[in-house]
Amino acid sequence: MKLVKHIANLGYGSRKQVQWLFREGRVTDADGQVLYADDKVGHDAIRVDGEPLDPPPGLTLVLHKPAGYTCSTKDQGRLVYDLLPSRFRDRSPLLSTVGRLDRDTSGLLLMTDDGGLLHRIVSPKSKLDKVYEARLAQDLRGDEAACFASGTLLLESDDKPLLPAELEVLGPRHARLTLHEGRYHQLRRMFAAVGNHVDALHRSRIGGLALDELAEGQWRVLSADDLQVLFGDRP
């Protein structure tokens, strides 16, 4: 791929704008030597304004999403893309969220520009559990764990019962849940079905991958080893 197209696809500007970067001498190699649009140089050796290029296509990252941010490129208000370098919104292929966390839910959010990987993660065949912590408006009654684990709970507007889910009581109004599927607002609707309301919801794990020490709003690029851990393998 030609350098102009490659750099433009990373979100540094339109092809015309990237051509101007070359003309102004702002694209160099690691030693500071000016590059030209027809040079043959590997991704890792390229600098723009003295800085290494953003990660190449095949980018997958984990973001600690704060509550109040929307998983969208176009909605009004605060978007998860606002937490990333501004160029990331303009990458081609598009850097997409892997599934969604609703605006009021915080926690682990995966994003990738690899369509095949995205579909593998969300596919039920991958059997990637999702772990959440919920803060509730009312005290737990005591029968929720049995209800959620029964495999018979039918949510309003659904025509198929939920798969069994595990609930661990962490406090009178605090619970950890492990889900084995991903339906629309599933956990909030589950608690509504047993007469409670979720005040705050946080996702701490997908498959084998946890947030670890990422603070709210922080993100990091996932390595090949991280992806093995995500799918339950060990590097």
N, C-alpha and C positions, 0 to 999 in steps of 0.2 A: 504494500500500500504506500502511496506517495506521502511524503512528510506533511504536506499541507492538509490533505484529507485526514490523516491520522490525528494530527493535532486538533483540527476542527471537530472531529468526532469526540474528542475528550472534553469539549465544551469551551475551548479557548476563544471561540468566535466563529463567525461564518468563514467559509474558505477565503473570501475576499479579505476579511479582517486578518486572518492568519498570514495571508500573503504579505500584508503590510508589516506584520511582525518580522518576517524574513527581511523585507526591504530596509527596515529600521535597525537591523543587526541585533535584534532582541532574542533570536534563537541561536544558541551556541552549543558546542559540545562540552563535556565535563571539564575540559582544560580552558574554556573561555574562547575557543576559536569560533568565529562566526560560521554558521551553517547556511547552506543554500537549499532552495526547495527541491532540487534534484539530487541532493546528496543521499548516499545510502548509509544510514546510521541506525543502530538499534535503539529501541525505546529508552533503555536505561542510561544511554549516553547523552540524551537530549536535555537541554536546559532552556527554559523560557524565563527571561529576566533573572538568570542566574539560579533559578530554582528547578529541581527535578520535575519531570512531568508527573501529573497525577497517575494513579494506577491504570494500566492498560485495560482494554475490554476483557471481560471475565472477572470483573470486580464484584466481590461479595463482602458486605460489611454488616456488623452488628451495631445497633444504636440503642442506647438507653433512652427510650422515649419518655419525656415528661407528660403528665396529664395536661390537657389544654391544647395539644398539637394534633392536627388532622393528617391522616395518611393520604394525601392528595397533592397533585401539582397545581390545581386550579381553584380549589375552594377558597372562600374568604377566611381571613384570620390567620392564625399561626399554623404553619405547615412543617412537617418533619424535615422537608428540604431546607428550611431556614436554619437548621442545626448543622448543615453540611457546607462545604465550600460551594459558593454560588455556581461554579461551573458544573457541578455534579447534576444540576437540574437540566442541563443542556447537552448531556452526553448522548451519543448514539452508538450502540443501542441504548435505549432508555434505562436508567437506573430505577427499578420498580420496587415497591414494597412487596414482601412475600406474605400475601394475605394482608390483613389490616388489624390494627388495634383502634377501637373507637376513640373519639377525642378525649374522653374522660378516663381512659385506661392508660396506665404507665407501664414501662418495663421493656422487655426484650423484643426488639423489632429487627428482622432481617431484611436486607435490601440487596438486590443483585441486578446485573444487566445480562445475566446468563439465563435465557429462557428455558433451556433444558433443565438446569438446576432448579429454577423456580418451580417448575411443574413436578419435579421429583420430590421437593420438600413438601408441597401441598398435597401430593397424591396420598390417598388413604393407604395405598400399597406400602408406603414407606413406614407407616405405623409410628410416626413421631408424636409422642405424648407432649402435651402442653401443661405446664404447671403454673397455677395462679395463686395469689393470696388475695382474699376478699375481706374488706372491713364492712360490717353490716349495720343496718339501722336498728335492729332488734336482736335480743339474745337468741342464740340457737335453741331450738326446742329439745333437741336430743335425738330426733328420729331422721334427721336429714341425711346422715351417712347411709343408713339402710335404704332410704328412698332413692338416693342417687346411684347406689350400687346395684339396684334391683334390675336394671335393664328394661323396666316397664314404664318409666316416666315419659309421658307424652306431653310435649309443650303445646301451648295454644297455637293454632294455625299449622302445626306439623301433622303429618299423617303416618309417621314412623317413630316409635319410641327411641329414646336416647340410648346409646351404648352405656354400659355401666361406667361410672366415674367414682374416683376415690376421694373422700373428704377426710381431712385430718383437722381436729379441733385444736386451735392455738390459743383460744381465749373465748370468753362468753360471746363476743361479737367479731371474732377473728378466725378465719379458716383457710386452710390450704387445700386446693383441689387439683386433681390430675385428670385431664380430659383426654379422650382417645379419638376425638373427632372435632370438627370445627364448624358449628352452625352459627347462624346470624345471632349475635348478642347472646350466645348460648348460656354463659354462666349467669348473667343477669336474669335471664328468663327462668333458669332453674330455681334461683332463690325466690323469684316472684311466684313460682308455682307452689312453693311451700310457705307462702305468706310473709316473706321478708324482702328487704330491699338492699342492694349493694350500694354503699356510700363511696367506696374507693376500691379499685381493682388494679392489680399489678401482676404482670407476667414475668416469672423469674427464670423459666427454662423452656426450651424446645428441644426435644430429643435429649441428647447428652450434653447440649450446649447451655451454659448458664451465663448470667451477666457478669459474674465474678465481681471485680472491683470498679467497673465502669460507673461513674457518677451520672446523675441525670444530665442529659444533653450531650454526653460524651459518646464517641463511636470509635471503632477500630476495624481495620481490614482483616478479614478472615483468611487464614492460611490453609493450605491443603490439609495440614494436620487438624485444624479446627473443624473442617468439613468432615473428616473421618470421625471426630468426636461427636459431631452433630448427629450422624447417622448410626452412632452406637459402636463404632469401631475404635480401635486404638492405634495411633500412629506407630 
